[in-house]
Amino acid sequence: MARAVLHDPRDAAKPADTPLARRVAIAVVSPPASPAAPPREPFDWRGLGARVLPPLVGLAALIAVWALATQKSTSFPTPLATFDAAVKLFADPFYSNGPNDQGIGWNILFSLQRVGLGFGLAALVGIPLGFVIGRFALFHRMLSPLISVLKPVSPLAWLPIGLLVFKSANPAAIWTIFICSIWPMVINTAVGVQKVPEDYLNVARVLKLSEWKIATRILLPSVMPYMLTGVRLSVGTAWLVIVAAEMLTGGVGIGFWVWDEWNNLNVAHIIIAIFVIGAVGLLLEWSLLAVARRFDYS
């Protein structure tokens, strides 16, 4: 006699326990896996230390030598005395007590204004002149001997000429900046034009490009690194010369301020001015390096 097999209705409701069912259940229940984040690179402390520590060690060594040398001096200020004077000086750098008594901030700005005017005029004249000298052999033969004679002349030798012509100290100082800044830009731009491959110019002749298109589309991108090198050299020379020129011409400016502090026998302020002049020159150099990197087509 056959026995009846009884089935529990709860068993019918259960899904089949098969490998495929288990994979489907895991896929439905489990959330989708998020993409793995890329591993973060550790901060390069060694590289940062290699860049920061050597300048700090050099500065600390300079201050230590300075402190030892002035330990028993009564005329030369110590680093601490110079720092105290700098704190007082920069507490109000833009005071004005008359035309000959201005804060150090105003003196720096007036010097930068003269440098900007003289340097800008030199760039307007020197860069196009460098293109002409490098592009045309006739102008190169005409002007190269003249540049070779005038370039070694000390910039301050041009100051009396400026005073004679302009009858005023301020335009004479700007003239001195102009004449000392123009030579590096002329020479470097001309060398850059002469370094342009002849094949480029041959293609321009085949295409019958105008001289303006040759200068702007072929020469300028190739000459840009040379030209910016000349600009960097010129602005450094201009900042050096303006200090000496202002010592001789007077008026408001960092050079005159240094000379005035010497007349007052304030050596601490002279040392502060030396560091300020160096810092401003360094900032000018860094800014032009950033521009040169921006226009680097190599």
C-alpha positions in Angstrom: 0.0 0.0 0.0 1.5 3.4 -1.0 1.9 5.9 1.6 0.9 9.5 1.0 3.7 12.1 1.2 2.7 15.2 3.0 4.4 18.5 2.0 4.7 21.5 4.4 3.3 24.6 2.6 6.1 26.7 4.2 8.6 24.7 2.2 7.0 25.7 -1.0 7.6 29.4 -0.2 11.3 29.0 0.3 13.5 29.6 -2.7 15.5 26.8 -4.0 18.9 26.6 -2.3 21.1 26.4 -5.4 24.4 28.2 -6.2 22.6 30.3 -8.9 19.9 31.3 -6.4 22.5 32.3 -3.8 24.4 34.5 -6.4 21.1 36.2 -7.4 20.2 36.8 -3.8 23.6 38.3 -3.0 23.4 40.6 -6.1 19.9 41.8 -5.1 20.6 42.4 -1.4 24.2 43.6 -1.6 24.8 47.3 -2.6 27.0 47.9 -5.7 30.6 48.2 -4.7 32.0 51.7 -5.0 35.2 52.2 -7.0 38.3 52.0 -5.0 39.9 55.4 -4.2 43.4 55.9 -5.6 46.0 55.7 -2.9 47.2 59.0 -1.5 50.8 59.7 -2.0 52.6 60.6 1.3 53.7 64.2 1.7 57.3 64.7 0.6 58.7 66.1 3.9 62.2 65.3 2.7 61.9 67.4 -0.4 60.4 70.3 1.6 63.2 70.1 4.1 65.8 70.1 1.3 64.3 73.3 -0.1 63.7 75.1 3.2 66.4 74.1 5.5 69.5 75.2 3.6 68.3 78.9 3.2 67.4 78.9 6.9 70.7 77.5 7.9 72.5 80.1 5.8 70.5 82.9 7.3 71.1 81.6 10.8 74.9 81.4 10.1 74.9 85.0 8.8 73.1 86.3 11.9 75.4 84.3 14.2 78.5 85.7 12.6 77.0 89.2 12.7 76.2 88.8 16.4 79.7 87.6 17.2 81.3 90.4 15.2 79.3 93.1 16.9 79.2 91.7 20.4 81.6 94.4 21.7 81.0 97.0 19.0 79.7 100.4 19.9 79.3 101.8 16.4 77.8 98.8 14.5 74.4 97.6 15.6 73.8 94.0 16.7 71.1 91.9 15.0 68.7 92.4 17.9 69.1 96.2 17.8 68.6 96.1 14.1 65.4 94.0 14.5 64.0 96.4 17.1 64.7 99.4 14.7 63.0 97.5 11.9 59.9 96.9 14.0 59.6 100.6 14.7 60.4 101.5 11.1 57.7 99.3 9.6 55.1 100.2 12.2 54.3 103.2 10.1 56.1 102.9 6.7 53.9 105.4 4.9 54.1 108.5 7.1 54.8 111.9 5.4 56.3 114.8 7.3 57.3 116.9 4.2 59.0 116.3 0.9 62.3 115.2 2.5 60.9 113.2 5.4 58.9 110.2 4.0 58.4 106.7 5.3 60.3 103.8 3.8 57.3 102.6 2.0 56.9 105.8 0.0 60.7 105.7 -0.8 60.4 102.2 -2.2 57.3 103.1 -4.3 59.0 106.2 -5.7 62.1 104.2 -6.7 59.9 101.5 -8.3 58.1 104.1 -10.2 61.3 105.5 -11.6 62.5 102.0 -12.4 59.2 101.2 -14.1 59.3 104.3 -16.3 62.9 103.9 -17.4 62.6 100.2 -17.9 59.4 100.5 -19.8 60.9 103.1 -22.2 63.9 100.8 -22.6 61.7 97.9 -23.5 59.7 99.9 -26.1 63.0 100.9 -27.8 65.3 98.0 -27.1 63.2 95.0 -28.1 62.2 96.3 -31.6 65.8 97.5 -32.1 67.0 94.0 -31.2 64.6 92.5 -33.8 65.9 94.9 -36.5 69.5 94.2 -35.7 69.1 90.5 -35.7 66.9 90.4 -38.8 68.8 92.7 -41.1 72.6 92.3 -41.7 73.0 96.0 -42.7 71.7 97.3 -39.4 73.7 94.7 -37.5 76.9 96.0 -39.2 75.9 99.6 -38.5 74.9 99.4 -34.9 77.0 96.5 -33.4 80.2 98.6 -33.1 78.2 101.5 -31.5 76.6 99.1 -28.9 80.0 97.5 -28.2 81.4 100.9 -27.3 78.5 102.2 -25.2 77.5 99.1 -23.3 80.6 99.0 -21.0 80.1 102.6 -19.9 79.1 102.9 -16.2 75.4 103.8 -15.9 76.3 106.7 -13.5 78.4 108.3 -16.2 75.2 109.0 -18.1 73.7 110.8 -15.1 75.4 114.2 -15.7 74.2 114.1 -19.3 70.6 113.6 -18.0 71.0 116.5 -15.6 72.3 118.7 -18.4 69.6 117.9 -20.8 66.5 117.7 -18.5 67.5 120.2 -15.8 65.9 118.1 -13.2 66.9 115.2 -11.0 63.8 113.0 -11.5 63.9 112.7 -15.3 67.7 112.4 -15.1 67.4 109.3 -12.9 64.8 107.9 -15.3 67.2 108.6 -18.2 69.9 106.7 -16.4 67.6 103.7 -15.9 66.7 103.8 -19.5 70.2 103.9 -20.9 71.5 101.1 -18.6 68.5 98.9 -19.2 68.4 99.0 -23.0 71.6 97.1 -23.8 70.7 93.6 -22.4 67.3 93.7 -24.1 68.8 94.8 -27.5 71.7 92.2 -27.4 69.6 89.2 -26.2 66.7 89.9 -28.6 69.2 90.2 -31.5 70.9 87.0 -30.6 67.5 85.2 -30.4 66.5 86.4 -33.8 69.8 85.2 -35.3 69.3 81.8 -33.7 66.0 81.2 -35.5 66.5 78.3 -38.0 66.9 79.3 -41.6 64.3 76.7 -42.6 61.6 78.7 -40.9 62.5 81.8 -42.9 62.7 79.9 -46.1 59.2 78.6 -45.6 58.1 82.2 -44.9 59.6 83.3 -48.2 57.9 80.5 -50.1 54.6 81.5 -48.6 55.4 85.2 -49.3 54.6 86.3 -45.8 54.9 90.0 -44.9 57.6 91.2 -42.6 55.1 91.8 -39.9 53.8 88.2 -40.0 57.3 86.9 -40.0 58.1 88.9 -36.9 54.9 88.0 -35.0 54.3 84.4 -36.1 57.8 83.0 -36.6 60.4 85.2 -34.8 58.5 86.2 -31.7 57.7 82.6 -30.4 61.3 81.5 -31.0 62.9 84.7 -29.6 60.7 84.9 -26.5 63.2 83.0 -24.1 66.1 85.2 -25.2 64.0 88.3 -24.9 62.8 87.4 -21.4 66.4 86.7 -20.4 67.3 90.2 -21.5 64.3 91.6 -19.6 65.4 89.9 -16.4 69.0 91.2 -16.7 67.7 94.7 -17.5 65.3 95.0 -14.5 68.1 93.7 -12.2 70.5 96.3 -13.5 67.8 99.0 -13.3 67.1 98.2 -9.6 70.9 98.3 -8.9 71.4 101.7 -10.6 68.4 103.5 -9.2 69.9 103.3 -5.7 73.2 104.9 -6.7 71.4 107.5 -8.9 69.1 108.6 -6.1 72.1 109.0 -3.8 73.5 111.6 -6.2 70.3 113.3 -7.3 68.4 113.4 -3.9 64.6 113.6 -3.6 62.4 110.8 -2.4 63.6 107.3 -3.1 65.3 104.4 -1.4 68.7 105.5 -2.5 68.3 109.0 -1.1 66.8 107.5 2.1 70.0 105.4 2.6 72.2 108.4 2.0 70.1 110.5 4.4 70.3 107.9 7.1 74.1 107.8 6.7 74.2 111.6 7.2 72.2 111.0 10.4 74.7 108.1 11.3 71.8 105.7 11.7 73.6 102.5 10.7 70.7 100.3 11.7 68.4 101.9 9.1 71.1 101.5 6.5 71.3 97.7 7.2 67.5 97.5 7.1 67.5 99.3 3.7 70.1 96.8 2.4 67.8 93.9 3.2 64.8 95.7 1.8 66.6 96.5 -1.5 67.6 92.8 -1.8 64.1 91.6 -1.0 62.5 93.9 -3.6 65.1 92.8 -6.2 64.4 89.2 -5.4 60.7 89.7 -5.9 61.2 91.3 -9.2 63.4 88.4 -10.3 60.8 85.8 -9.2 58.0 87.6 -11.0 60.0 87.7 -14.2 60.9 84.0 -13.8 57.2 83.2 -13.5 56.5 85.2 -16.7 59.4 83.3 -18.5 57.9 80.0 -17.5 54.5 81.1 -18.7 55.9 81.8 -22.2 58.3 78.8 -22.4 57.4 77.1 -25.7 60.1 74.5 -25.5 
